[in-house]
Amino acid sequence: MNTLSVKLPSDLDEAIAAASALEHISKSTLVRRALEAYLARRDSRAPQASSLDKAGDLVGCFKGGPRDLASNPAHLAGFGRT
C-alpha cells in the first residue's frame, strides 16, 4: 500500500478522529473508505448535459414567429409586468 500525506485543518482532523473512534477503525481506514465512496459516486454519475444538449432538437422547430424575437426590444414591451 502507498502512503499519501495530506494537510488538514485541525477541525477536520478532529472530526476524522472522532468518526474513526466511533466506528472503531483507524483514521487511515476511514479516509480510505470515504475517498473510495466519493470516487465511486463520481464515476457513476452521468456527465452533465448543457441546455442545448437537452433541448437541441427544439432549436429552429417553430415556424411563423418573429425572426428578431431575441434581439428586438419591442417584443419585450410589458414583459414581467402584472
Beta strands, then each sheet from edge to edge (+ up, - down):
end
